[in-house]
Amino acid sequence: MNRFTEKEIELMKSIGLDCDFQNLDEDDDYWMDIEDAVADALMYQGFDENYEPNDYGWLCEGIIDKIPGCKGE
């Protein structure tokens, strides 16, 4: 089962992340890098003028939701 969609992987690569996103171990330290980079991208590009998530923001939130330990995992 794939953890991330192709669009999510494209977004992560576009912000400088690069690894085998589908095969990261849940204990891998790279999850912290993903969380930090995606959270920054969400903050700077993920909201419209009314502070509602835009399509980019929803994509970022989808990635963050899949990070082990986030969203109550």
Buried (B, 14 or more C-beta within 10 A) or exposed (E): EEBBEEEBBEBBEEBEBEBEBEEBEEEEEBBEBBBEBBBEBBEEEBBEEEEEBBEBBEBBBBBBEBBBEEEEE
